């Protein structure tokens, strides 16, 4: 999973609105990856360094629901997976939420749905939020930081809507991602575009991202729980 302040952002939309979904495909970073992107018509936008801190309950309730709460350089973000068999896909799909009140409402809805499975998450969103801020929510639900790391990111853009990023973490893990924001009705079409572009660039698809690798190295129990839930690749 990856996000940058220069990339497209989206809050969860409800009702009949065709919400935006972030679709991404990871690839192995080679020494000539940047040159390949430039040769394909890409433009180098910037290089930046940021720190991510991820949070969950002790029993991993949110990450096991494919819901990833992080604080990136002081800003709260929530990424909610589009439900599918993660192990059968080379592209991942997420809705991203950045407004604190909407983050709290979504977290509430996920927990409430666990206790009241007959009411779906979208219906739960109409319930008033239980906390005024994410920080307050963390304290109320005893949520803890389970991963913190820094990333140096080089950002490229190809055309109007394709972002390509090259990431290096402070625990010596490298990965690249091709990302496109798509409307819900054009997800499959966008996945095909990503696959074609990845082939044209000659990139080798990989399945593990930064957080997956961090958990595998430093939080093996949490990692195993997510693998068993078919949310991460073994």
N, C-alpha and C positions, 0 to 999 in steps of 0.2 A: 504494500500500500504506500502511496506517495502523494504529497500535497505541497504546493508552494504558493506564496502570496501573489506570485505573478501568473498563476494558473487560474483557470475558470473555477468559480466557487458556486455552490448552490445550496439553498435551504430547502427543506422538505416542503413540498407543496401537496395540498390535499384536494379532495373532491375530484372533479373531472379534468383537472389540469394535467397535461402531459409532462410529468416532472423530468428533470435532467438527471442523467446517470453518468458517473465517471467510469469509463471503460479503459482498462490498462492491460498491457502485455509486457511482461518482464523479459529481459535478455541479458546474456553474459556480456560483460564489458571487456572489450579487447583494446589493445594499444592504439588501434587506428579507428576506434568507434567514432570519435569526434570528426575525423576526416571523412568518414563514410557519410555522416549526416550532412556535412557541408556539401559534399559532392552530389547529394540527392536534392540540393536546393534549400537545405536548412540554413537558418540564421542563428548564430550564437547570441543569446540574449544576455546572460549574466552568470556569475558564479556567486554562490551565497553559502553561508554556514549557519545552521540552526540546531537547536536542541529539542528533542521530543521526550516527553514524559507520559507514559501510559498508565491508566488506572482501571481497577476492577475490584469486585468484592473478593473475599477470601476464597469463595467457592467458584470463582470465575463465571458468575452468572451472565455478565454482559458479553464477554468475548465468546462464550459458548453459544450466545445468540447471534454471533457474527456482528457484534456492535462494539466499535473501538473508540474509546474516549481518550483523547490525548490533549496535552497542553504544549503547544509549539511556540517557544519564545514568548510565553506569557499569554497566548491567545488560545482559548478552548475550541476544540473541533471534535466533531463526532462523525464517524463513518459507519454507515449501516449497510450491510451486505444485501444485495438482491438475491433472494433465496434460490438456490440451485445446488446441484451436486458439484462442490468445489473441485473434487478430484477428477471430474470429467471435463474440465474446462482449462484452456490455456490462457484465457483472458478473464480478469476479475472485474466485477461490476459493483459499484457502490454509490449510494446517495450520500452527499456530504452536507452536514449542518454546522453552521457557525454562530448562529444567534443563540445566546445563552438560554433565554427563556424556552426556545424550541428544543435545545439540547436536553434541558431538564424535563420537558414534557415527553420527549421521546424515551428517556431513561425510565420515567414513571410508567409509561405505557408498556414497556417491555417487562418490567417487574410485575405490573398488574396483570398482564396477560399470562404470566407464569402461574399466578394464583387463581386466575379466572380464565381458563383456556377457552370457555365458550364465548368469550368476548374477544374479538380480534384486536390487534394492535392499533389499527386505524380508528376503531371506535373508542379505544382507550384515550386517544389523543384529545378528545373533547373534554376530558376531565381536567380541572384546574391543576396547575403544577404544584407539587408539594413543597418546593423550595424556591427562594428568590434568586439564587445564584448556583453555579456549579460547585463552588467551594463549599457552600452550605450543604448541598446535596451529598458531597463526599463524606462530610462529617456525620450526617444523619444515617447514612447507610454503611459506615465504616469501610469505605472504599480506600484502597491502598495503591501506592505506586508499585508497579511490577516490572517496569523497564524504563531506563533513561539512557539515551545515547545522543551523540552529536553526529551530524551529517554535513559533508561538504558536497554541494550540488552544482553541477553545470547544466544550465537550461538552454535548450534549442527550440526553435519553432520551424515547422515545415508547413507552408501554406497558411491558411487562416485559422485552422482549428486543431492542428496536430502539435502536441508538446512532446519533446523527447528529452529525457533527463538522464544524467550520469551521476550516480551517487557513490560516495565513499564514506564509510562510517569510522568512528574512532575505535571500533573493535575489529578493524581491518577486514571489512566485508564490502565488496563492490557489486553493484547491480545497476542495470539500466532499465528504463521504462518508456514505453510509447503510450501516450494517453490522448483520448478524445472524449469530450463531453457530448453525449447524445440524448435526444429525446427518447422517452420510453418506447415510442412506436418505431424507433429506428435502431434498436439495440443490435439485432442480428446483422443488419446491413453494416453497422459500424464495426462489429467484430470481424466481418469479412475484410473490411478496409484495413484494419490493423494487421490482420494476418498477411495480407498481400504486401503491405508496406514493410513489414518485418522481413519477408522473403526478399524483397527488392534490395533492402539494406544489407542482406546477408547476415543478419543477427541470429544467434542461436537462442531459442527460447529456454528460459529457466523458470522453475516453479516456486522457488523460495525467495522471499523478499527480505528486507532488513529485519523486520520484527520477528519473522519466522526463525531466522538464523540466530538472533539474539536469544530467543526463548529456548531454542535447542541447546545453545551453549550454557546459558546461565540460569534458566528456569525450566529444567527438564520435566518436572511434574506437570507444570502448566502446559508445556508443549505437548506432552503425551495426551493430556485430556483433550486438547484441540485436534490432535491427529485422530484420536478415537471417535471424535464427533464429526470427522470427515470435513473439517474446516481448514486444516493444514495438511500438506503433503508430508509423508514420513521421510 
